[in-house]
Amino acid sequence: MHSTTSTVDGPRTLGDQTWQNQAACHTSPSGDPDLFFPEPDEMDRIRAAKTLCARCPVRRTCLDAALENGDRDGIRGGLTQEERDALHSKLAQRLDYARINTVLAGGDVHLSRAERRAVARDAYQAQIPADQLARLLKITKEHAQKLYRTAAREIRNRNTKPRTKSPRTAKAAPIAATKAPARTDLGTAA
């Protein structure tokens, strides 16, 4: 299996560009920077750049950096600008628990909105003081307290929400109603 992540443990820290020294485009003897900025109809150059990216040990880090920095030009992380467009629009919803754990351990990494909410929720559940959350997320203590109130409300609502079948599940049920057998092993995990 070919690794597409940096050899450094966890996500890159904010402002860290040292991963570029490991990039295949940087270490390749034929590393022509123009290769990564082809015109949309230059299919041979696009294929050549993607082939080089496929062998890159920091391909995922390169893609993350392009998305986090809003870089829409050229081929980055093995994807053309058109291929990255959908990822750019979904970046705010990215939920990577490696990033969340890195921040909770004191690391300084780029977080999406969803990841910031998850950090606040996890910190709240771990009873991390609001001033420490403020330092982790580089926000004011008042903002951290607001995030904790939101996390408490989300957790409370999640635990009190009545469980209902989704419409798709309800449609998939057999026409003849049959009672499901009682389960006595619900507390066990595989």
N, C-alpha and C positions, 0 to 999 in steps of 0.2 A: 504494500500500500504506500502511496506517495503522500508525504506530508505537505500540506499547504499552509501551515502556520509557521510563525517565527520560531526560531530555536530558543528564544527567550521564553521563560515560563510566564504564562498569562498574557493579557492584552498589553499593548504598548502604553507607556505613560504619556500624559499630555506633553506635547512638544518634542517627544522623542523621535528622532529621525535616524538613529543609529542602525535600524533595521535595513535601511537602504544599502548599507555596505555589504549585506548578505544577498541582495537581490541579484537574480540571474542577469538582468539587463545591465547591472553595474559591473558584474564580474566577468561577463562574456567578452572574449577578445573581439568579437564583431559587434560590440554594443553600440549600435548606431541609434542615438536618441530620436532621430527623425522617423525611425521604424515604428515608433509607438504613437505617431501622430499622422496616420494615413488619411487620405480622402476616403469618403464612404464607398467609392467604387474601386478602390485599390485592394482587391481581394487577396492578391499574392502577399502584399505587405501585412495585411491584417492576419492572414494565416501564419506568416513567419513570426510576427510579434506574439501571437497566441501560443505558438509552439514553444517559444522561449519562456513565456509565462508559465506554461504547464510544468516546466522543470524547476520553477523557482521555489526555494524553501520558505520565502516570506510572502507568497502570493496572497494569502488571506489578510495579512497585515497591510499589504499594499492596497487591497480592495477596501479594507476598513478605513485607511487613511484617506483614500479618495472620497469615500462617502461622507466621512466626518468633516472633511474640509470643504465639501461641496464642489469638488473637482469634477467637472463635467467634460473635460477635453481629453482626447487621446485614449489609448488602451491602458487600463490600470487593473491590476489584479486578474488579468486574463480576460477582461470584458471590455467591449467597446463602449463608447459613450451612450449609444442607443440601448445597449444591453443593461447598462447601469441605471438608466432613467427610472425604471420601476423600483429599483432598490433605493434610490434617493428618496422617492416619495414614501417609502415604507420605513425609513430609518427611525422615525420618531417612535414606531411601535416595536423596534428591535428589543428582544428580551433575552440577553445572554447572561446566564448565571455566573459564568466565569468573571465577567466584568463586575457584577454585583458583589461577588465574594472578594474580588480584589479591592474594591472601594471599602467594604466593611473591614478589611484587614489593614486599611490605611493607605492603599494605593491611590494614585492620582490618574484616573483614566477617563476618557470621554464616555459619557453616558447618554442614552436616549431618554426621552421623557418617560417611557415605560420602565426603563431601568432605574431612573431616579425615584419613581413611585415605589418600585420594589425594594430599593435600598431603605427608603423611609419605613415601609411596612415591616421589613425584616429587622431593622434597628429598633422599631417600636416593640416588636414581639420579643426581642432580646433584651429589652429594657435598657438600651443604651441611652445615656442622658442626652437631652436636646442640644446642649452645647457641643457635645462630641459629634452628633449628627451634623450640626452646623459646620464644624471644621471639615468633616468628611466631604460634604457637598459644596463647601465654600459659599455658604449662605449665612444670613443672620440667625441668631438664636430664635428670634420671633418667627421667622419663616420656618425654621425647624419645628417649632411648637405647632405651627399651623399644619405642617405635613403630618405630625403625630396625631393631631385631631382628625385629619382626613383618614389616616391609616386606621385609627380606632373605629371610625364610622364604617369604613369599608369592611373591616373584620367583623364588626357587630352585624352589619347587614348581610354579609355572606353567611354567617352562622344562623341567622333568623329567617332567611328567605325560604319560603315553602318550596319544596321540591316538586317540580312538575315535569311531565314528559314533553319533550320537544315535539313540534308538529310532525317532523319526519318520523320519529319513533312511533308516534301514535298511528300514523298511516301504515306503518309496517306491521302493526299488530294483527294477528289473525282475526277473521270475522267472528268466529265462534269464540266467545269469551271463556277462557279456561283459567282456573286459579293456579298460580305458580306454586310449586312446592316450597314449603318453609325451608329456609337456609339456616343451619346452625353453625356454619363455619365462617360467618362474616368477619369475625375478628382475626382470622388467620391470614397471613400473607405468604406469598410464594417466595 
